[in-house]
Amino acid sequence: MISDIQKEKTRIGDILRFKLKGPLSFSNALRRIMISEVPTYAIEYVYIYENTSSMYDELIAHRLGLIPIKGMPLSKEEVITFVLNKEGPCTVYSGDLRSETGEVAFKNIPIVKLKEGQKLKLECEAVVGIGKVHAKWQPCNCTYKQIDENEVEFLVESHGNMEPEEILVSSIEILKGKGEKLLKELETLEE
């Protein structure tokens, strides 16, 4: 069903290309699940203890939420805590976030510039979510093009938080679970 698998590294993640034989409805379902239902980590809760920068707390929290966090969640209850404590003059980057259990995907994402004497001290929690709830939990960009009647060519571009193969496998498992749930519902209707 899946063939011609190719993978390449980019500066913002990995790209996986492959061909898939099957109905277009299956390809579209798989694409939609990859974008909106594969669970990932994203910063959701930000506790700012000191912020004397020129940027509002809410804007800093928003920027933190868009930083990709590495890893494939094992359960929906997982939480990764990050701390940050910086004093200017400096530029605060995503790599300045410290954690004992997690890691940001890219260390060079600027968060805020601090002038002489300005401080930023905060704690934040990355929780598990899905892209259907908010775009910050989307693990990838995914497109496909039809190359034959029942064959498409997929392009899965990860955001550095997960490997594209993990995203593909996870989306197939989610689709399989949805199919099994539908069959059980249909069986109860037949009784």
C-alpha positions as a Markdown table, in Angstrom:
| # | Residue | x | y | z |
|---|---|---|---|---|
| 1 | Met | 0.0 | 0.0 | 0.0 |
| 2 | Ile | 2.9 | 2.4 | 0.9 |
| 3 | Ser | 5.8 | 2.6 | -1.5 |
| 4 | Asp | 8.7 | 4.9 | -2.7 |
| 5 | Ile | 9.5 | 6.2 | 0.8 |
| 6 | Gln | 12.0 | 9.1 | 0.8 |
| 7 | Lys | 13.2 | 11.2 | 3.7 |
| 8 | Glu | 15.1 | 14.4 | 3.8 |
| 9 | Lys | 16.3 | 16.8 | 6.5 |
| 10 | Thr | 15.5 | 20.5 | 6.4 |
| 11 | Arg | 16.4 | 23.2 | 8.8 |
| 12 | Ile | 13.0 | 23.1 | 10.5 |
| 13 | Gly | 12.3 | 19.4 | 10.6 |
| 14 | Asp | 12.1 | 16.4 | 8.3 |
| 15 | Ile | 10.2 | 15.8 | 5.1 |
| 16 | Leu | 8.8 | 12.3 | 4.3 |
| 17 | Arg | 7.6 | 11.6 | 0.8 |
| 18 | Phe | 5.8 | 8.4 | -0.1 |
| 19 | Lys | 3.2 | 6.9 | -2.5 |
| 20 | Leu | 0.0 | 5.4 | -1.2 |
| 21 | Lys | -2.4 | 3.1 | -3.1 |
| 22 | Gly | -6.0 | 3.2 | -2.1 |
| 23 | Pro | -9.2 | 5.2 | -2.3 |
| 24 | Leu | -8.8 | 9.0 | -2.2 |
| 25 | Ser | -11.2 | 9.1 | 0.8 |
| 26 | Phe | -8.6 | 7.0 | 2.8 |
| 27 | Ser | -5.8 | 9.4 | 1.8 |
| 28 | Asn | -7.8 | 12.4 | 2.8 |
| 29 | Ala | -8.7 | 10.9 | 6.2 |
| 30 | Leu | -5.1 | 10.0 | 6.8 |
| 31 | Arg | -4.0 | 13.6 | 6.0 |
| 32 | Arg | -6.6 | 15.2 | 8.2 |
| 33 | Ile | -5.7 | 12.9 | 11.1 |
| 34 | Met | -2.0 | 13.7 | 10.7 |
| 35 | Ile | -2.7 | 17.5 | 11.0 |
| 36 | Ser | -5.5 | 17.5 | 13.6 |
| 37 | Glu | -5.5 | 14.4 | 15.8 |
| 38 | Val | -1.9 | 13.2 | 16.4 |
| 39 | Pro | -1.1 | 14.2 | 20.0 |
| 40 | Thr | 1.9 | 16.4 | 20.6 |
| 41 | Tyr | 3.3 | 18.7 | 23.4 |
| 42 | Ala | 2.8 | 22.5 | 23.4 |
| 43 | Ile | 3.2 | 25.1 | 26.2 |
| 44 | Glu | -0.3 | 25.9 | 27.5 |
| 45 | Tyr | 0.2 | 27.3 | 31.0 |
| 46 | Val | 2.7 | 30.2 | 31.7 |
| 47 | Tyr | 3.3 | 31.6 | 35.2 |
| 48 | Ile | 5.2 | 34.9 | 34.9 |
| 49 | Tyr | 6.8 | 35.9 | 38.2 |
| 50 | Glu | 8.7 | 38.9 | 36.8 |
| 51 | Asn | 8.5 | 40.7 | 33.5 |
| 52 | Thr | 10.1 | 44.1 | 33.1 |
| 53 | Ser | 10.5 | 43.8 | 29.3 |
| 54 | Ser | 8.7 | 46.0 | 26.8 |
| 55 | Met | 6.4 | 43.0 | 25.9 |
| 56 | Tyr | 3.1 | 42.2 | 27.5 |
| 57 | Asp | 2.8 | 38.9 | 29.5 |
| 58 | Glu | 0.1 | 37.6 | 27.1 |
| 59 | Leu | 2.3 | 38.1 | 24.1 |
| 60 | Ile | 5.2 | 36.3 | 25.7 |
| 61 | Ala | 2.9 | 33.4 | 26.7 |
| 62 | His | 1.6 | 33.3 | 23.1 |
| 63 | Arg | 5.1 | 33.1 | 21.7 |
| 64 | Leu | 6.1 | 30.4 | 24.2 |
| 65 | Gly | 3.0 | 28.3 | 23.1 |
| 66 | Leu | 4.3 | 28.3 | 19.5 |
| 67 | Ile | 7.7 | 26.8 | 20.3 |
| 68 | Pro | 7.8 | 23.1 | 19.2 |
| 69 | Ile | 8.5 | 20.7 | 22.0 |
| 70 | Lys | 10.3 | 17.4 | 21.2 |
| 71 | Gly | 8.8 | 14.1 | 21.9 |
| 72 | Met | 6.0 | 11.7 | 21.3 |
| 73 | Pro | 3.5 | 11.7 | 24.2 |
| 74 | Leu | 2.8 | 8.4 | 25.9 |
| 75 | Ser | -0.3 | 9.5 | 27.7 |
| 76 | Lys | -2.7 | 12.5 | 27.7 |
| 77 | Glu | -1.8 | 13.4 | 31.3 |
| 78 | Glu | 1.9 | 14.1 | 30.7 |
| 79 | Val | 3.2 | 17.5 | 31.6 |
| 80 | Ile | 6.7 | 19.0 | 30.9 |
| 81 | Thr | 7.7 | 21.9 | 33.1 |
| 82 | Phe | 10.1 | 24.6 | 31.8 |
| 83 | Val | 11.7 | 27.5 | 33.7 |
| 84 | Leu | 13.3 | 30.6 | 32.4 |
| 85 | Asn | 15.2 | 33.3 | 34.3 |
| 86 | Lys | 17.1 | 35.9 | 32.3 |
| 87 | Glu | 18.3 | 39.5 | 32.8 |
| 88 | Gly | 19.3 | 42.0 | 30.1 |
| 89 | Pro | 20.9 | 43.1 | 28.0 |
| 90 | Cys | 20.3 | 40.0 | 25.9 |
| 91 | Thr | 17.9 | 38.3 | 23.5 |
| 92 | Val | 15.9 | 35.5 | 25.2 |
| 93 | Tyr | 15.8 | 32.4 | 23.0 |
| 94 | Ser | 13.8 | 29.2 | 23.2 |
| 95 | Gly | 17.1 | 27.4 | 24.1 |
| 96 | Asp | 17.0 | 29.4 | 27.4 |
| 97 | Leu | 14.0 | 27.3 | 28.6 |
| 98 | Arg | 15.3 | 24.7 | 31.0 |
| 99 | Ser | 13.6 | 21.4 | 31.9 |
| 100 | Glu | 14.6 | 18.2 | 33.5 |
| 101 | Thr | 12.2 | 16.1 | 31.4 |
| 102 | Gly | 11.7 | 17.9 | 28.1 |
| 103 | Glu | 13.5 | 19.7 | 25.3 |
| 104 | Val | 12.6 | 22.4 | 22.7 |
| 105 | Ala | 12.9 | 21.4 | 19.1 |
| 106 | Phe | 14.8 | 24.5 | 18.1 |
| 107 | Lys | 17.1 | 26.5 | 20.4 |
| 108 | Asn | 17.3 | 29.7 | 18.3 |
| 109 | Ile | 13.7 | 31.0 | 18.3 |
| 110 | Pro | 13.7 | 34.5 | 19.7 |
| 111 | Ile | 11.1 | 35.2 | 22.4 |
| 112 | Val | 12.0 | 38.8 | 23.6 |
| 113 | Lys | 14.8 | 41.3 | 23.7 |
| 114 | Leu | 15.8 | 42.6 | 27.2 |
| 115 | Lys | 17.5 | 45.9 | 27.7 |
| 116 | Glu | 19.9 | 46.7 | 30.5 |
| 117 | Gly | 18.3 | 45.9 | 33.9 |
| 118 | Gln | 15.1 | 44.2 | 32.4 |
| 119 | Lys | 14.2 | 40.8 | 33.7 |
| 120 | Leu | 12.1 | 37.9 | 32.7 |
| 121 | Lys | 11.4 | 35.1 | 35.2 |
| 122 | Leu | 8.7 | 32.5 | 34.4 |
| 123 | Glu | 7.7 | 28.9 | 34.6 |
| 124 | Cys | 5.6 | 27.1 | 32.0 |
| 125 | Glu | 4.0 | 23.8 | 31.4 |
| 126 | Ala | 3.8 | 21.9 | 28.1 |
| 127 | Val | 0.8 | 19.6 | 28.0 |
| 128 | Val | -0.5 | 17.1 | 25.5 |
| 129 | Gly | -3.1 | 18.2 | 22.9 |
| 130 | Ile | -4.2 | 17.9 | 19.3 |
| 131 | Gly | -4.3 | 20.3 | 16.4 |
| 132 | Lys | -8.1 | 20.2 | 16.3 |
| 133 | Val | -8.1 | 22.2 | 19.5 |
| 134 | His | -5.3 | 24.7 | 18.6 |
| 135 | Ala | -2.7 | 25.0 | 15.8 |
| 136 | Lys | 0.2 | 24.9 | 18.3 |
| 137 | Trp | -0.4 | 21.2 | 18.7 |
| 138 | Gln | -0.2 | 20.4 | 15.0 |
| 139 | Pro | 2.8 | 18.1 | 14.5 |
| 140 | Cys | 3.2 | 18.6 | 10.7 |
| 141 | Asn | 2.1 | 20.1 | 7.4 |
| 142 | Cys | 0.7 | 17.4 | 5.2 |
| 143 | Thr | -0.3 | 17.4 | 1.5 |
| 144 | Tyr | -0.9 | 14.9 | -1.2 |
| 145 | Lys | -1.4 | 15.0 | -5.0 |
| 146 | Gln | -3.2 | 12.4 | -7.1 |
| 147 | Ile | -0.9 | 10.7 | -9.5 |
| 148 | Asp | -3.2 | 7.9 | -10.6 |
| 149 | Glu | -6.8 | 6.9 | -10.2 |
| 150 | Asn | -6.2 | 5.2 | -6.8 |
| 151 | Glu | -2.6 | 6.4 | -6.0 |
| 152 | Val | -1.4 | 9.6 | -4.3 |
| 153 | Glu | 2.0 | 11.0 | -3.4 |
| 154 | Phe | 2.2 | 12.3 | 0.2 |
| 155 | Leu | 4.4 | 15.0 | 1.6 |
| 156 | Val | 4.7 | 15.1 | 5.4 |
| 157 | Glu | 6.8 | 17.9 | 6.8 |
| 158 | Ser | 7.3 | 17.7 | 10.6 |
| 159 | His | 7.8 | 20.8 | 12.8 |
| 160 | Gly | 10.8 | 19.2 | 14.5 |
| 161 | Asn | 8.9 | 17.9 | 17.5 |
| 162 | Met | 8.3 | 14.3 | 16.1 |
| 163 | Glu | 9.8 | 12.2 | 13.3 |
| 164 | Pro | 7.4 | 12.1 | 10.3 |
| 165 | Glu | 7.4 | 8.3 | 10.4 |
| 166 | Glu | 6.1 | 8.5 | 14.0 |
| 167 | Ile | 3.4 | 10.9 | 12.8 |
| 168 | Leu | 2.4 | 8.5 | 10.0 |
| 169 | Val | 2.3 | 5.5 | 12.2 |
| 170 | Ser | 0.3 | 7.3 | 14.9 |
| 171 | Ser | -2.2 | 8.6 | 12.4 |
| 172 | Ile | -2.7 | 5.1 | 11.0 |
| 173 | Glu | -3.3 | 3.7 | 14.5 |
| 174 | Ile | -5.8 | 6.5 | 15.2 |
| 175 | Leu | -7.6 | 5.8 | 11.9 |
| 176 | Lys | -7.6 | 2.0 | 12.7 |
| 177 | Gly | -9.2 | 2.8 | 16.1 |
| 178 | Lys | -11.9 | 4.9 | 14.5 |
| 179 | Gly | -12.7 | 2.1 | 12.1 |
| 180 | Glu | -12.9 | -0.5 | 14.9 |
| 181 | Lys | -15.2 | 1.9 | 16.9 |
| 182 | Leu | -17.5 | 2.3 | 13.9 |
| 183 | Leu | -17.7 | -1.5 | 13.4 |
| 184 | Lys | -18.6 | -2.0 | 17.1 |
| 185 | Glu | -21.3 | 0.7 | 16.8 |
| 186 | Leu | -22.7 | -1.0 | 13.6 |
| 187 | Glu | -22.8 | -4.4 | 15.4 |
| 188 | Thr | -24.9 | -3.0 | 18.2 |
| 189 | Leu | -27.3 | -1.6 | 15.7 |
| 190 | Glu | -27.8 | -5.0 | 14.1 |
| 191 | Glu | -28.8 | -6.7 | 17.4 |
